[in-house]
Every structure is written in C-alpha cells, then in structure tokens.
Amino acid sequence: MKPVNFDYARPGDVAAALTLIGDESRSVKIMAGSQSLGPMLNMRLVQPDLVVDITGIAELRKIEERSDEIVVGACVTHADFEDLRVPDVTRGALPSVARGIAYRAVRNRGTIGGSITHADPSADWISILAAVGGKVTLRGPAGSRTLAVEDYMLGALEADLQPGEMLISVTVPKLSPSARWGYYKSCRKTGEFAHAIGTFMVDPERGVSRAVIGATESRPFVFKDAKQLIGDGKSELRFDSQLAADLVDAEGMTDPLNRQTHVAALRRAIERAYTA
Ligand SMILES: Cc1cc2nc3c(=O)[nH]c(=O)nc-3n(C[C@H](O)[C@H](O)[C@H](O)COP(=O)(O)OP(=O)(O)OC[C@H]3O[C@@H](n4cnc5c(N)ncnc54)[C@H](O)[C@@H]3O)c2cc1C
C-alpha cells in the first residue's frame, strides 16, 4: 500500500519543529529515521496531515560528554553507537547492543529517540538503557522534563509523549571501571527483534545494580536492586532463578514457557556479565 497524501516539513531547529508539532488544527507526525514510521505510513496505520522530519536539526545530533554522563541527541543513529562516534561510557554495552539491532541499513537511519518513542517492547534500546539507568529529556509547550527511560514507556507502542512534545536527548550515566554488564537477546536470526531480552548491570563503585527483562508484552520489568537476584555480586555468581521466576510472575508473565524463556535470558545476561 501507499501512504495517504501528507505535507512534509524539514525544520532547521527545535523551536521551528515545536511550532509545527504544536499545530492543533491538523494531525502531525514526527519522522526521525522512518524505519518504523515508514511501514506504519505505508500500511496506513497512521494517516497524518503533516510529517515533520527532524533529522536536519543539529541539536538533535549533538553529543555532549560531561564528567559523569553523556547526553546524546534524539537523532543519533544506532550506527553512530556501533561505530563509536558516540564515545562509549558504558564499558562496551551500548555499542555492543547497537550492533545487534536489525541490519546495517536500518542502523544507518534508525535513531535512539525514534526507537524509544516507538516503544516496541521487543526493541533493544529501551531494555539496555533501563539497565544502565538512562533518562530521556522532552521539550514541549509546558517546557522541558526529564524522566527515566523505563517511565517514558507506558506500554506496547505507547510512550509518555504529550501533545506538542518531542524527545530531545537521552542521558546515559558513565559506568565505573569496575562495573559489569551483560545483555542476552533471544531471537531466531541475528538482527531480528527479540522474543526475550535479559540485561544486567552492576556498578559497585556507584552502588547500583539493575536487572531488566525485556521483550515482554508491554514495558520491560526493571528490578532496581538486582542484588536480591545475585547476592552481593562481588565473588561467585549465585543467580536465584526461582526468585526471578516469582518476580516475573508477579509482574504478570504467568505463561510458564514465556516466563522460563525470559528468566533464562536474564540468567545468560548475568553469566555474560561475570564471564566477559
Ligand atoms: C527490518 C527491521 C528490523 C528491525 N529490527 C530491530 C531490532 O532488532 N531491534 C530494535 O530495537 N529495533 C529494530 N528495528 C526498529 C529500528 O530500530 C527503528 O530504527 C526504530 O524503531 C525507530 O527509529 P526511527 O528513528 O526509524 O524512528 P521513526 O520510524 O522515524 O519514528 C518512530 C516513532 O517515533 C516517533 N518519533 C521519532 N523521533 C521522535 C522524537 N525525537 N520525539 C518524539 N517522537 C519521535 C515518530 O513519530 C514515530 O511515531 C527494526 C526495523 C526494521 C525496519
């Protein structure tokens, strides 16, 4: 199928984009890499009057390294992470995950902001960013606000994006030299969307340990204190798979096979963290 007719605008800065997006007289859709929006337009799942292409806005491609974090513009692509144009502050976690997203043509265009806002539960960025403690900053008619990545995703294909708002940047904390992380994506072929994701990060120097189960039917399950799953994490690994299964069950994943697949993904992520 072909999309319905729509007008197209390519503003040069965020202020101009927000003016266009805030036009309540017509339905407006933001376009970043168009890797998810394109198919939705073609299938007429979305039928906007106006598409606002934000890829020409320099502020959204900016990368700013600070003492304890890095701030990455919404239009930075998966390939930018893969090729280390974004300095790695995560001991290899984000470049490694970027490499496993789809295939190179998709990674060249797909953006971190588009992926998070599209809020596909099977997507990779939302899970790994929740594990490393990433945040998003939005700007709109009411000003700017910042929230945890996992809180930005409300459910399957639903982000906490208010009318007239756009995602401006993603902030990633710098992991300490002693931090460990693991990511396991269960999928049939390399580069496919995941059936189950397990991811884990422990950073003793900062006193943080987080475990995430992704590719659920909705938002990822985020365990903000992963010590309960692995003990103190300092010496030998003790993964409590029964506790993990109970926590997953409590989150509403009651199908035994589904639960087992997701708990196994988390176990493998934790094993990778301690064997890498
Ligand atoms: C064949 C194929 C395989 C794929 N495999 C994977 C995979 O294995 N793992 C994975 O994680 N992803 C995968 N993807 C998805 C890919 O990562 C997309 O890049 C991503 O989902 C959307 O990013 P985008 O920049 O293309 O956003 P777009 O398609 O341009 O936009 C997506 C949505 O976000 C909105 N949006 C975009 N940017 C902003 C912003 N700054 N502020 C507010 N709203 C915004 C748009 O309005 C739209 O609703 C795959 C895609 C394809 C086509």
Ligand as a Chemical Component Dictionary entry (heavy atoms), coordinates in Angstrom:
data_LIG
# 
_chem_comp.id                   LIG 
_chem_comp.type                 NON-POLYMER 
_chem_comp.pdbx_formal_charge   0 
_chem_comp.three_letter_code    LIG 
# 
loop_
_chem_comp_atom.comp_id 
_chem_comp_atom.atom_id 
_chem_comp_atom.alt_atom_id 
_chem_comp_atom.type_symbol 
_chem_comp_atom.charge 
_chem_comp_atom.model_Cartn_x 
_chem_comp_atom.model_Cartn_y 
_chem_comp_atom.model_Cartn_z 
_chem_comp_atom.pdbx_ordinal 
LIG C1  C1  C 0 13.667 -4.741 9.254  1  
LIG C2  C2  C 0 13.754 -4.056 10.584 2  
LIG C3  C3  C 0 14.310 -4.742 11.651 3  
LIG C4  C4  C 0 14.394 -4.123 12.890 4  
LIG N1  N1  N 0 14.968 -4.812 13.933 5  
LIG C5  C5  C 0 15.104 -4.203 15.126 6  
LIG C6  C6  C 0 15.750 -4.850 16.208 7  
LIG O1  O1  O 0 16.222 -5.987 16.125 8  
LIG N2  N2  N 0 15.834 -4.178 17.400 9  
LIG C7  C7  C 0 15.364 -2.914 17.558 10 
LIG O2  O2  O 0 15.488 -2.365 18.633 11 
LIG N3  N3  N 0 14.763 -2.255 16.547 12 
LIG C8  C8  C 0 14.629 -2.866 15.345 13 
LIG N4  N4  N 0 14.029 -2.191 14.296 14 
LIG C9  C9  C 0 13.484 -0.833 14.547 15 
LIG C10 C10 C 0 14.539 0.235  14.292 16 
LIG O3  O3  O 0 15.461 0.200  15.367 17 
LIG C11 C11 C 0 13.963 1.674  14.201 18 
LIG O4  O4  O 0 15.036 2.479  13.953 19 
LIG C12 C12 C 0 13.292 2.265  15.416 20 
LIG O5  O5  O 0 12.252 1.505  15.910 21 
LIG C13 C13 C 0 12.617 3.595  15.090 22 
LIG O6  O6  O 0 13.567 4.598  14.949 23 
LIG P1  P1  P 0 13.431 5.656  13.798 24 
LIG O7  O7  O 0 14.477 6.669  14.031 25 
LIG O8  O8  O 0 13.418 4.966  12.490 26 
LIG O9  O9  O 0 12.017 6.319  14.137 27 
LIG P2  P2  P 0 10.744 6.656  13.181 28 
LIG O10 O10 O 0 10.338 5.425  12.461 29 
LIG O11 O11 O 0 11.061 7.850  12.352 30 
LIG O12 O12 O 0 9.707  7.046  14.292 31 
LIG C14 C14 C 0 9.171  6.080  15.168 32 
LIG C15 C15 C 0 8.129  6.739  16.067 33 
LIG O13 O13 O 0 8.757  7.638  16.979 34 
LIG C16 C16 C 0 8.298  8.992  16.781 35 
LIG N5  N5  N 0 9.482  9.822  16.967 36 
LIG C17 C17 C 0 10.679 9.655  16.348 37 
LIG N6  N6  N 0 11.583 10.511 16.858 38 
LIG C18 C18 C 0 10.939 11.254 17.799 39 
LIG C19 C19 C 0 11.344 12.297 18.685 40 
LIG N7  N7  N 0 12.601 12.756 18.721 41 
LIG N8  N8  N 0 10.407 12.823 19.532 42 
LIG C20 C20 C 0 9.151  12.349 19.520 43 
LIG N9  N9  N 0 8.704  11.367 18.701 44 
LIG C21 C21 C 0 9.600  10.817 17.866 45 
LIG C22 C22 C 0 7.661  9.013  15.404 46 
LIG O14 O14 O 0 6.635  9.985  15.307 47 
LIG C23 C23 C 0 7.108  7.595  15.307 48 
LIG O15 O15 O 0 5.874  7.524  15.984 49 
LIG C24 C24 C 0 13.915 -2.780 13.052 50 
LIG C25 C25 C 0 13.365 -2.094 11.959 51 
LIG C26 C26 C 0 13.294 -2.710 10.730 52 
LIG C27 C27 C 0 12.723 -1.940 9.583  53 
# 
loop_
_chem_comp_bond.comp_id 
_chem_comp_bond.atom_id_1 
_chem_comp_bond.atom_id_2 
_chem_comp_bond.value_order 
_chem_comp_bond.pdbx_ordinal 
LIG C1  C2  SING 1  
LIG C2  C3  SING 2  
LIG C2  C26 DOUB 3  
LIG C3  C4  DOUB 4  
LIG C4  N1  SING 5  
LIG C4  C24 SING 6  
LIG N1  C5  DOUB 7  
LIG C5  C6  SING 8  
LIG C5  C8  SING 9  
LIG C6  O1  DOUB 10 
LIG C6  N2  SING 11 
LIG N2  C7  SING 12 
LIG C7  O2  DOUB 13 
LIG C7  N3  SING 14 
LIG N3  C8  DOUB 15 
LIG C8  N4  SING 16 
LIG N4  C9  SING 17 
LIG N4  C24 SING 18 
LIG C9  C10 SING 19 
LIG C10 O3  SING 20 
LIG C10 C11 SING 21 
LIG C11 O4  SING 22 
LIG C11 C12 SING 23 
LIG C12 O5  SING 24 
LIG C12 C13 SING 25 
LIG C13 O6  SING 26 
LIG O6  P1  SING 27 
LIG P1  O7  DOUB 28 
LIG P1  O8  SING 29 
LIG P1  O9  SING 30 
LIG O9  P2  SING 31 
LIG P2  O10 DOUB 32 
LIG P2  O11 SING 33 
LIG P2  O12 SING 34 
LIG O12 C14 SING 35 
LIG C14 C15 SING 36 
LIG C15 O13 SING 37 
LIG C15 C23 SING 38 
LIG O13 C16 SING 39 
LIG C16 N5  SING 40 
LIG C16 C22 SING 41 
LIG N5  C17 SING 42 
LIG N5  C21 SING 43 
LIG C17 N6  DOUB 44 
LIG N6  C18 SING 45 
LIG C18 C19 SING 46 
LIG C18 C21 DOUB 47 
LIG C19 N7  SING 48 
LIG C19 N8  DOUB 49 
LIG N8  C20 SING 50 
LIG C20 N9  DOUB 51 
LIG N9  C21 SING 52 
LIG C22 O14 SING 53 
LIG C22 C23 SING 54 
LIG C23 O15 SING 55 
LIG C24 C25 DOUB 56 
LIG C25 C26 SING 57 
LIG C26 C27 SING 58 
# 
